[in-house]
Amino acid sequence: MNSIQKKIWSLAGIVLFIMVVIWTTLTYYNQKTQDHYNEILQRYLRMNEVSQASQQAVTALNNYLLSSSQDNLSQLERSQQQLRKVKLQIFDLRNTENDFALTNYMNLIDSLVETTDRSHMFLTEKDTEDSVKAFDEATRISKYISDMTLTLLDKDLKTYDRFYRGIIEQSKALNELGIWLLLTITFLLLLFTYWFSLSITRPVLKLTQAAKELSRGRFDLQVEVASNDEISFLAKMFDRMRININNLIVEIQQKAQLENELQQNKLLLRESQLRSLQSQINPHFLFNTLDTLSKKAYLEGSEETSDLLASVAGLLRYNLKRLDRSVTLYEEVKVLRQYMEIQKTRFTDRLQFHSDIDESCLYVQIPGLTLQPIVENAVIHAVEPSEEGGTIRFRIRNDGERVTIEITDDGPGMPENKIRQILEEHPVDSEGHSTGIGFSNVVRRLRLFYGLDDVIEIESETGRGTMVRMKIPKTRGTEEDDKALDRG
């Protein structure tokens, strides 16, 4: 992550780098120009030293001729030594322009040294006249050296005139370049500073705008900041806070809605409990009346009528049980037989019922009022509409971990769309059932009780009847399944 501190240090580093580059360039150029000036000045100084050394040599020779003392002789020798030294320095000033003149110049220095030596020698030999002639020649050579020095200086001035003018032009160009460079660097620094400030202020402005929107209650707007520094981290935390607040508001709204629905459900529950209490009065009275009639019919010798009334009473007693509790297959089969006894009395020979039951499976738990609504559905749609009646087959068999229950009729069959509606738990045929429990309700209660979707299947062909197959686990439902059954 690039921090704001790093950005500031980067800006300072760029400015420092530009300043160092400019300073280094100017220093290099000034040093180069100064070196040229020093070189030219050294040429002039060396030539001037030759002229002065020649004059000093002539003066020292003149003093020696006037007074042949040891000090004057030493002065003369030092002057000659100085001439030899400056001669060596002059050799470094040679170039293509002054090669010939400089050669003559050096020869004149050698001649001056030889003439002073010859004048000294003549004086030692007491040849005063020749010594004076040699002195005059040395004086003349010294004058030639001075004139030659001026000539060489003039040649150097002409040689380096172009260089001087170039330096002046370069100085002007450097001044102009400096001005343009200063303006360019200033513009670039302003541009970079503007971009740098935007990289900091733009995310801050976006964050500020997001805070304003949040203060207005708009928690659905995402906070997006395109940066890679502390402000980006702050924006992410800010957006996470927005999401948490939004989720909290949604949760509070949902809780309020649930509380409202719960309050309404409580009111409906109280109303339904009152209606249930009212609806139970008549069935209990009817059950007691049927039981009395059954005993009276038995005492009067009408055993068939007594059995019928007993079946109706047993069926009514079973239907009055709570549907949120599981029962065994034994109890379901018992009430199914009572129901079929009533239907056989109604349809006589038009209804044929065949059962094949594995007694070892009757301990399995199953939701109450499961088998009767399915068989009743077969009676209503397969037997009742046909003048010839029909046949219903009921079978229970052991299939390992599950118990298979099959209810088959030979009626007209069931359309595919109706099968799909039943399996999707849409209430399509609850009307007309004596229990008030439709086929789709049975499917829903079975799935809730066992927690399985493949607990029931329907096979049907047009004109060839329908088979309802239930594959129920042998383990009974848990308390949670019973509560789910109650809600179903």
Salt bridges, closest charged atoms under 4 A:
ASP99 OD1 - ARG94 NH1 2.72
ASP110 OD1 - LYS87 NZ 2.57
GLU129 OE2 - LYS133 NZ 3.83
GLU137 OE1 - ARG118 NH2 2.83
ASP154 OD2 - LYS158 NZ 3.51
ASP156 OD2 - ARG43 NE 3.21
ASP161 OD2 - ARG165 NE 3.03
GLU213 OE2 - ARG216 NH1 3.31
GLU213 OE1 - ARG218 NH1 3.55
ASP229 OD2 - LYS7 NZ 2.99
ASP239 OD1 - ARG242 NE 2.91
GLU251 OE2 - LYS255 NZ 3.49
GLU271 OE2 - ARG275 NH2 2.70
ASP291 OD2 - LYS295 NZ 3.89
GLU300 OE2 - LYS296 NZ 2.90
ASP324 OD2 - ARG322 NH2 2.08
GLU331 OE1 - LYS321 NZ 3.43
ASP356 OD2 - ARG395 NE 3.87
GLU384 OE2 - ARG346 NH2 3.27
ASP399 OD2 - ARG397 NE 3.30
GLU406 OE2 - ARG397 NH1 2.84
GLU406 OE2 - ARG469 NE 3.17
GLU424 OE1 - HIS426 NE2 3.33
GLU425 OE2 - ARG447 NH1 3.23
ASP454 OD1 - ARG402 NH2 3.63
GLU457 OE2 - ARG469 NH1 2.45
GLU459 OE2 - ARG469 NH1 2.91
GLU461 OE1 - ARG464 NH1 3.35
ASP482 OD2 - ARG476 NH2 3.92
